[in-house]
Amino acid sequence: MTRPADLQALIRLATERFGRLDVLVSNAGVGPISPLDDLRTGEWDQMVDVNLKGVLHGIAAALPVFRAQGGGQFVTVASTAAFGVVPSMAVYAATKHAVRALCEGLRQEAGERIRVTTVSPGFVDTEFAGASSNPAVRETIERRRDEIAIPAAAIARAIAFAIEQPADVDVNEIVVRPTAQA
């Protein structure tokens, strides 16, 4: 996601192998969350590079293909952090807010043949918490995950739902979270 040439090569491989590109799912993301006072600027850069710039690189690689073939669908995985900020997640939430805004702008510019879907998961049973270099934050996130997280398959089903719709139906946003998540 951080190297535009790699995404260009992936899109080229897919179109050569299958004759077209129907969907690009941008699901890469990192979350080494910590309080701003930790001043982990390298981790901030990493979140911006992967979470935001990676989505931009995917758009740059796939949009010309979608335009040339007269259609396609972008599915971007954001986060419920795109809707609110909590302590220790300011930079992560900022990247996810930006991704949500970017996808809405893309949707408005895409025209009637390119669909744009943003999927915002809440607590999912993944290794997300392990990315935090702050032990207290990591422990809090792991504990909450263990209490309420939903399986990753729930997010896959949401993505499949959006993709399965007829070409003239654009599911723009889906929020998927545990019922126990506030």
C-alpha positions as CSV (number, residue, x, y, z in Angstrom):
1,M,0.0,0.0,0.0
2,T,2.9,2.4,0.5
3,R,4.5,1.8,-2.9
4,P,2.4,3.1,-5.8
5,A,4.3,1.0,-8.3
6,D,3.3,-2.2,-6.4
7,L,-0.4,-1.3,-6.6
8,Q,0.0,-0.4,-10.3
9,A,1.6,-3.9,-10.9
10,L,-1.2,-5.6,-8.9
11,I,-3.9,-3.9,-11.0
12,R,-2.0,-4.7,-14.2
13,L,-1.7,-8.3,-13.2
14,A,-5.4,-8.6,-12.3
15,T,-6.5,-7.1,-15.6
16,E,-4.1,-9.2,-17.6
17,R,-5.2,-12.4,-15.9
18,F,-8.9,-11.8,-15.8
19,G,-9.5,-9.3,-18.6
20,R,-10.9,-6.6,-16.3
21,L,-11.0,-5.3,-12.8
22,D,-14.4,-5.4,-11.1
23,V,-13.6,-4.5,-7.5
24,L,-10.6,-3.1,-5.6
25,V,-10.8,-3.7,-1.8
26,S,-8.5,-1.6,0.2
27,N,-8.2,-3.4,3.5
28,A,-4.6,-2.6,4.6
29,G,-4.3,-0.6,7.7
30,V,-2.1,-0.1,10.8
31,G,-3.0,1.1,14.2
32,P,0.0,1.6,16.5
33,I,-2.2,3.7,18.8
34,S,-0.8,5.6,21.7
35,P,-1.4,8.9,23.5
36,L,-0.1,12.0,21.7
37,D,2.2,12.7,24.7
38,D,4.1,9.6,23.7
39,L,5.3,11.6,20.6
40,R,5.7,8.4,18.5
41,T,6.0,10.5,15.3
42,G,7.4,7.5,13.3
43,E,4.2,5.6,14.1
44,W,2.1,8.6,13.1
45,D,3.9,8.7,9.7
46,Q,3.3,5.0,9.3
47,M,-0.5,5.4,9.9
48,V,-0.7,8.2,7.4
49,D,1.4,6.3,4.8
50,V,-0.6,3.1,5.1
51,N,-4.1,4.1,6.2
52,L,-4.5,7.2,4.0
53,K,-1.8,7.3,1.3
54,G,-2.3,3.6,0.6
55,V,-6.0,4.2,-0.2
56,L,-4.9,7.1,-2.5
57,H,-2.4,4.8,-4.2
58,G,-5.1,2.2,-4.8
59,I,-7.4,4.9,-6.3
60,A,-4.6,6.1,-8.6
61,A,-4.0,2.6,-9.8
62,A,-7.6,1.4,-10.3
63,L,-9.5,4.6,-11.3
64,P,-8.1,4.8,-14.9
65,V,-9.0,1.1,-15.4
66,F,-12.5,1.6,-14.1
67,R,-13.0,4.6,-16.3
68,A,-11.6,2.8,-19.4
69,Q,-13.8,-0.3,-18.9
70,G,-16.9,1.8,-17.9
71,G,-17.3,0.6,-14.4
72,G,-16.0,-0.9,-11.2
73,Q,-16.2,-0.7,-7.5
74,F,-13.9,0.7,-4.7
75,V,-14.5,-0.9,-1.3
76,T,-12.4,0.7,1.4
77,V,-12.2,-0.5,5.0
78,A,-12.1,2.4,7.4
79,S,-13.1,2.1,11.0
80,T,-15.7,3.3,13.5
81,A,-12.9,5.6,14.5
82,A,-13.9,7.6,11.4
83,F,-17.0,8.7,13.3
84,G,-15.4,9.7,16.6
85,V,-12.2,10.2,18.5
86,V,-11.3,8.5,21.8
87,P,-8.1,9.0,23.9
88,S,-5.0,7.4,22.5
89,M,-6.5,7.1,19.0
90,A,-6.2,10.7,17.7
91,V,-3.9,10.0,14.8
92,Y,-5.5,6.7,13.9
93,A,-8.9,8.4,14.0
94,A,-7.6,11.3,11.9
95,T,-6.5,8.9,9.2
96,K,-9.8,7.1,9.2
97,H,-11.8,10.4,9.2
98,A,-9.7,11.3,6.2
99,V,-10.3,8.0,4.4
100,R,-14.1,8.4,5.0
101,A,-13.9,12.0,3.5
102,L,-11.8,10.8,0.6
103,C,-14.2,8.0,-0.2
104,E,-17.2,10.4,-0.1
105,G,-15.3,12.7,-2.5
106,L,-14.5,9.8,-4.8
107,R,-18.2,8.8,-4.8
108,Q,-19.2,12.3,-5.8
109,E,-16.7,12.4,-8.6
110,A,-17.0,8.8,-9.8
111,G,-20.1,9.2,-11.9
112,E,-22.9,6.7,-12.4
113,R,-20.8,3.7,-13.4
114,I,-18.2,3.5,-10.6
115,R,-19.4,2.4,-7.1
116,V,-17.7,3.5,-3.9
117,T,-18.3,1.7,-0.6
118,T,-16.7,2.5,2.8
119,V,-17.0,-0.3,5.4
120,S,-16.3,0.9,9.0
121,P,-15.7,-2.0,11.4
122,G,-15.8,-1.7,15.2
123,F,-14.1,-4.2,17.5
124,V,-13.1,-7.2,15.3
125,D,-11.2,-10.2,16.6
126,T,-7.8,-9.3,15.0
127,E,-4.3,-8.6,16.1
128,F,-4.9,-4.8,15.9
129,A,-4.1,-4.2,19.6
130,G,-0.7,-5.8,19.2
131,A,0.4,-2.9,17.1
132,S,0.3,-0.5,20.0
133,S,3.8,0.2,21.4
134,N,2.2,1.6,24.6
135,P,1.7,-1.4,27.0
136,A,-1.3,0.2,28.9
137,V,-3.1,1.0,25.7
138,R,-2.4,-2.4,24.2
139,E,-3.7,-4.1,27.3
140,T,-6.9,-2.0,27.3
141,I,-7.6,-2.7,23.7
142,E,-6.9,-6.5,24.0
143,R,-9.2,-6.7,27.0
144,R,-12.0,-4.9,25.3
145,R,-11.5,-7.1,22.1
146,D,-11.7,-10.2,24.2
147,E,-14.9,-9.1,25.8
148,I,-16.9,-8.0,22.7
149,A,-15.1,-8.5,19.4
150,I,-16.9,-9.9,16.4
151,P,-15.3,-12.3,13.9
152,A,-13.6,-10.9,10.8
153,A,-16.0,-12.9,8.7
154,A,-18.7,-10.4,9.7
155,I,-16.7,-7.7,7.8
156,A,-16.3,-10.0,4.8
157,R,-20.0,-10.6,4.7
158,A,-20.6,-6.8,4.7
159,I,-18.2,-6.4,1.8
160,A,-19.8,-9.2,-0.1
161,F,-23.3,-7.6,0.5
162,A,-22.1,-4.3,-1.1
163,I,-20.5,-6.1,-4.1
164,E,-23.5,-8.3,-4.7
165,Q,-25.8,-5.4,-5.4
166,P,-26.9,-4.6,-9.0
167,A,-24.7,-2.3,-10.9
168,D,-27.1,0.6,-10.4
169,V,-27.1,0.2,-6.6
170,D,-24.3,1.8,-4.7
171,V,-24.0,0.9,-1.0
172,N,-22.0,3.9,0.2
173,E,-21.4,3.2,3.8
174,I,-21.7,0.2,6.1
175,V,-20.9,0.3,9.8
176,V,-20.3,-3.1,11.4
177,R,-19.7,-3.4,15.1
178,P,-20.5,-5.7,18.0
179,T,-23.9,-5.0,19.5
180,A,-22.1,-4.4,22.8
181,Q,-19.9,-1.6,21.4
182,A,-21.0,1.8,22.4
